[in-house]
């Protein structure tokens, strides 16, 4: 297949997206596909339109080219009107499918998916509506509650209606303050007192104008991939320090990840059931990943859903797939296969 692997972009997760995209592109080429790597925002120069999907292709060179824009992104955002970089849409139209290796707001909020739907471009992952709902943690929480998926109690609060009085929100310390539409745990704060709470609000509102405040669940952290409606093995994430924030997600050796998680068969089945129910509540197509917290007594809570989860070779979904005997290149191919079903 002729495949564009889209990565990069303008979100806070740009660097991780480039790593995901590089791994995906190499894996697909290993499987014999004519895959190319492209930065959705920075574009691709000097395309050979006679042969835009060549047999021989240097993935590392394309990755290095993308990383070369990292320090220029903010300037480019001010100068540009269009989100899509040079030649991107034309290349995507020529591809059999676009593999979305994007993370964060510019790939997971549904706008890119809606554009591709209008243009008839096929892509991996879920559609624009479920993307938009999952990107908004406030809406996600409402959809979970409506569909009996256990989730921490919480409220959304826009900046113009901000209150520093937790009791007015029906909450008490400790709480979690997080940006409504952030990703990779950027803008997530666990707060224990009034001073920390006010600082967390200030920091979270520096990212966007809406935050979610929810009860803090003390316990073990887990994640479950749902592929084609079926839950994969549960993985436990145990950060050596703190919680599963951006640093612990992406810095080697900062977490202990156990898959399959050391849970009883009953708790495993229960979490997988809630993962499938959470994906269904948000109308997910193709694949996604849901994050959980579980108390010592076994009570579990679904925190959020990731529509384009990390796809570096050591990310959580590849680890879960590995337990099922699915290697990384085969997983990349499988995610294309399940994503194509929405076009049948």
Legacy VTK file of the C-alpha trace (Angstrom):
# vtk DataFile Version 3.0
C-alpha trace
ASCII
DATASET POLYDATA
POINTS 344 float
0.000 0.000 0.000
1.004 3.610 -0.535
0.924 5.153 2.946
1.609 8.633 4.335
2.630 8.486 7.991
1.663 11.888 9.395
3.515 13.101 12.475
4.974 16.255 14.026
2.474 19.089 14.086
2.229 21.889 16.612
1.074 20.250 19.872
3.048 19.908 23.100
3.606 16.282 22.060
5.364 17.078 18.769
8.662 15.403 19.711
6.986 12.137 20.758
4.859 12.197 17.615
8.002 12.301 15.462
9.380 9.272 17.334
6.060 7.422 16.886
5.892 8.329 13.187
9.484 7.269 12.553
8.873 3.864 14.174
5.586 3.350 12.305
7.103 4.281 8.944
10.058 1.929 9.405
7.724 -0.895 10.511
5.405 -0.471 7.517
8.332 -0.400 5.089
9.635 -3.553 6.751
6.262 -5.091 5.886
6.730 -4.131 2.235
4.531 -1.015 2.111
5.571 2.167 0.273
5.328 4.351 3.389
6.661 7.893 3.633
6.986 10.135 6.704
5.636 13.684 6.623
5.164 16.577 9.050
1.500 17.629 8.927
2.363 21.270 9.734
5.832 21.798 8.256
5.158 19.911 5.043
7.440 18.229 2.529
9.593 20.060 -0.009
10.771 18.877 -3.432
8.332 15.991 -3.931
9.021 13.773 -6.944
5.452 13.716 -8.210
6.311 11.024 -10.740
7.189 8.716 -7.845
6.042 10.175 -4.483
6.048 6.749 -2.771
9.458 5.357 -3.747
10.700 1.821 -3.193
13.920 3.142 -1.628
13.397 5.725 1.119
15.468 7.104 4.013
13.100 7.280 7.003
15.776 8.628 9.360
16.548 11.503 6.969
12.847 12.406 6.806
12.657 12.267 10.609
15.714 14.512 11.004
14.221 16.975 8.499
11.064 17.203 10.619
12.994 17.693 13.865
14.883 20.541 12.230
11.707 22.650 12.468
11.258 22.200 16.240
12.666 25.608 17.197
10.692 27.397 14.471
7.194 26.119 15.198
5.969 29.084 17.274
7.182 31.570 14.669
5.610 29.552 11.850
2.284 29.423 13.707
2.195 33.232 13.810
3.060 33.568 10.134
0.782 30.856 8.746
-2.937 30.698 8.112
-3.202 27.084 7.012
-2.501 24.235 9.409
-1.493 21.855 6.631
2.079 22.168 5.412
3.343 22.303 1.843
2.238 19.338 -0.329
0.637 17.487 2.590
-2.967 17.330 1.411
-1.955 16.381 -2.143
0.243 13.537 -0.852
-2.515 12.334 1.472
-5.014 12.313 -1.411
-2.626 10.128 -3.424
-2.126 7.614 -0.602
-4.190 4.472 -0.044
-4.403 5.472 3.621
-2.854 7.976 6.022
-1.443 6.544 9.245
-1.955 9.179 11.943
1.138 9.215 14.147
0.029 12.534 15.638
-0.518 13.114 19.360
-2.226 15.949 21.207
-4.600 18.655 20.095
-3.611 18.980 16.440
-4.251 15.337 15.640
-6.702 14.085 18.236
-9.328 16.837 18.452
-11.258 15.753 15.348
-10.576 18.729 13.085
-8.028 16.886 10.958
-10.346 13.872 10.736
-13.247 16.098 9.635
-11.077 17.664 6.920
-10.006 14.254 5.672
-13.623 13.024 5.664
-14.653 15.980 3.487
-11.769 15.303 1.097
-12.323 11.547 0.928
-8.927 10.780 2.495
-8.798 7.504 4.426
-6.972 7.506 7.769
-6.244 5.331 10.799
-8.077 5.619 14.077
-11.520 6.830 14.971
-13.638 9.511 13.299
-13.998 13.212 13.999
-16.908 13.064 16.468
-15.387 10.504 18.832
-12.012 12.250 18.502
-13.527 15.561 19.581
-15.402 14.007 22.503
-12.393 12.074 23.794
-10.147 15.135 23.492
-12.429 17.033 25.877
-11.997 15.459 29.323
-15.179 17.148 30.581
-17.312 15.610 27.808
-15.531 12.278 28.231
-16.490 12.257 31.907
-20.138 12.971 31.050
-20.244 10.197 28.427
-18.704 7.722 30.881
-21.248 8.603 33.577
-24.168 8.338 31.130
-22.994 4.871 30.091
-22.206 3.543 33.594
-18.444 3.531 33.151
-16.975 4.376 36.584
-14.982 7.606 36.528
-13.736 10.006 39.244
-16.215 12.650 40.364
-15.334 16.023 38.862
-16.360 19.280 37.252
-15.280 21.429 34.293
-14.484 25.094 34.888
-13.853 27.805 32.303
-11.410 30.592 33.106
-14.055 33.342 33.070
-16.000 31.520 35.829
-13.001 30.390 37.859
-13.420 29.971 41.580
-10.661 29.191 44.063
-13.258 27.893 46.541
-13.230 24.098 46.217
-16.207 23.730 48.542
-18.298 25.778 46.111
-17.583 23.036 43.567
-18.558 20.318 46.033
-14.963 19.081 46.186
-12.280 18.726 48.850
-8.515 18.112 48.861
-6.723 16.241 47.448
-7.881 16.879 43.878
-6.458 16.631 40.378
-6.434 19.749 38.207
-5.909 19.149 34.508
-6.342 20.923 31.213
-9.538 19.931 29.453
-7.936 19.079 26.116
-4.254 18.439 26.845
-2.412 15.189 26.184
0.483 13.121 27.527
-0.343 14.380 31.033
0.870 17.870 30.126
-0.941 20.296 32.421
-1.936 17.729 35.071
-1.450 18.603 38.741
-2.159 16.654 41.938
-2.860 19.224 44.642
-3.178 18.818 48.409
-3.878 22.312 49.731
-5.178 25.759 48.813
-1.805 27.187 47.794
-1.073 24.259 45.453
-4.615 24.466 44.077
-4.339 28.142 43.143
-0.938 27.585 41.527
-2.277 24.580 39.602
-5.176 26.642 38.248
-2.759 29.355 37.134
-0.507 26.822 35.418
-3.337 24.848 33.804
-5.029 27.983 32.451
-1.732 28.971 30.816
-2.382 26.054 28.382
-6.067 26.637 27.669
-9.233 28.305 28.968
-10.986 25.282 30.464
-9.847 22.869 33.152
-11.246 19.764 34.815
-11.085 19.375 38.594
-11.684 15.853 39.850
-11.299 13.802 42.992
-7.861 12.274 43.444
-7.874 8.484 43.286
-4.994 6.977 45.232
-3.989 3.576 43.941
-2.454 1.667 41.054
-2.367 2.919 37.462
-3.350 0.818 34.470
-3.987 1.142 30.769
-5.976 -0.998 28.348
-5.923 -0.849 24.551
-9.167 -1.545 22.725
-8.654 -2.704 19.133
-11.685 -3.349 16.925
-13.929 -3.301 20.015
-11.920 -5.898 21.952
-9.707 -5.179 24.975
-6.047 -6.155 24.882
-4.171 -7.411 27.991
-4.114 -4.923 30.889
-0.799 -3.162 31.506
0.163 -1.705 34.899
2.223 1.484 35.015
4.199 2.070 38.205
6.175 5.332 38.120
9.317 5.138 40.265
8.600 8.717 41.406
5.398 10.764 41.298
2.637 9.849 38.830
2.496 8.952 35.134
3.250 12.468 33.865
5.026 13.545 30.658
8.501 12.838 32.060
7.559 9.402 33.376
5.843 8.503 30.117
8.780 9.208 27.892
11.990 9.064 29.931
13.548 5.617 29.821
13.720 3.851 33.175
11.291 6.166 34.977
8.432 3.649 35.162
8.004 -0.079 35.690
5.476 -1.410 33.184
4.032 -4.868 33.784
2.017 -6.659 31.110
-0.077 -8.577 31.675
-0.766 -6.744 34.928
-0.659 -8.752 38.155
-4.398 -8.774 38.794
-6.873 -11.512 39.601
-8.769 -12.914 36.602
-11.921 -11.262 37.955
-10.369 -7.777 38.198
-8.685 -8.177 34.814
-11.964 -9.109 33.169
-13.754 -6.255 34.919
-11.218 -3.647 33.739
-11.265 -4.993 30.193
-15.074 -4.831 30.258
-15.000 -1.190 31.368
-12.372 -0.399 28.713
-14.616 -1.812 25.996
-17.628 0.003 27.474
-15.680 3.281 27.629
-14.634 2.962 23.998
-18.227 2.219 23.025
-19.535 5.176 25.061
-17.324 7.496 22.987
-18.225 5.775 19.682
-14.627 4.722 19.047
-13.741 3.088 15.750
-10.540 1.205 14.991
-8.446 1.483 18.117
-7.860 3.539 21.250
-6.378 3.243 24.741
-8.120 3.878 28.063
-6.394 4.795 31.320
-7.509 3.571 34.754
-6.832 4.025 38.469
-7.690 1.304 40.974
-7.961 1.635 44.743
-6.667 -0.976 47.186
-10.211 -2.306 47.625
-10.502 -3.054 43.897
-12.716 -0.072 42.960
-11.603 1.083 39.524
-12.093 4.336 37.659
-11.659 5.142 33.971
-9.830 8.465 33.646
-9.809 9.143 29.912
-9.458 7.721 26.422
-6.600 8.295 23.987
-7.652 8.170 20.328
-4.099 8.260 18.912
-2.013 6.690 21.693
1.766 6.594 21.622
3.163 4.247 18.999
6.865 4.226 19.695
8.071 0.587 19.665
8.112 0.614 23.503
4.758 2.393 23.978
1.927 0.751 25.902
-0.144 -0.633 23.004
2.869 -2.366 21.388
3.659 -3.937 24.769
0.089 -5.201 25.135
0.104 -6.534 21.573
3.401 -8.303 22.274
1.732 -10.369 25.004
-0.695 -11.597 22.325
2.219 -12.550 20.072
1.758 -9.538 17.756
5.081 -7.871 16.946
5.400 -4.123 16.319
5.377 -4.173 12.478
2.401 -6.562 12.483
0.575 -4.313 14.964
1.070 -1.266 12.709
-0.376 -3.255 9.818
-3.262 -4.506 11.984
-4.204 -0.949 13.020
-4.511 -0.067 9.325
-6.639 -3.156 8.736
-9.113 -2.371 11.552
-9.228 1.313 10.583
-10.164 0.493 6.983
-13.356 -1.202 8.219
-15.014 2.160 8.775
-14.866 2.710 5.003
-16.522 -0.574 4.043
LINES 1 345
344 0 1 2 3 4 5 6 7 8 9 10 11 12 13 14 15 16 17 18 19 20 21 22 23 24 25 26 27 28 29 30 31 32 33 34 35 36 37 38 39 40 41 42 43 44 45 46 47 48 49 50 51 52 53 54 55 56 57 58 59 60 61 62 63 64 65 66 67 68 69 70 71 72 73 74 75 76 77 78 79 80 81 82 83 84 85 86 87 88 89 90 91 92 93 94 95 96 97 98 99 100 101 102 103 104 105 106 107 108 109 110 111 112 113 114 115 116 117 118 119 120 121 122 123 124 125 126 127 128 129 130 131 132 133 134 135 136 137 138 139 140 141 142 143 144 145 146 147 148 149 150 151 152 153 154 155 156 157 158 159 160 161 162 163 164 165 166 167 168 169 170 171 172 173 174 175 176 177 178 179 180 181 182 183 184 185 186 187 188 189 190 191 192 193 194 195 196 197 198 199 200 201 202 203 204 205 206 207 208 209 210 211 212 213 214 215 216 217 218 219 220 221 222 223 224 225 226 227 228 229 230 231 232 233 234 235 236 237 238 239 240 241 242 243 244 245 246 247 248 249 250 251 252 253 254 255 256 257 258 259 260 261 262 263 264 265 266 267 268 269 270 271 272 273 274 275 276 277 278 279 280 281 282 283 284 285 286 287 288 289 290 291 292 293 294 295 296 297 298 299 300 301 302 303 304 305 306 307 308 309 310 311 312 313 314 315 316 317 318 319 320 321 322 323 324 325 326 327 328 329 330 331 332 333 334 335 336 337 338 339 340 341 342 343
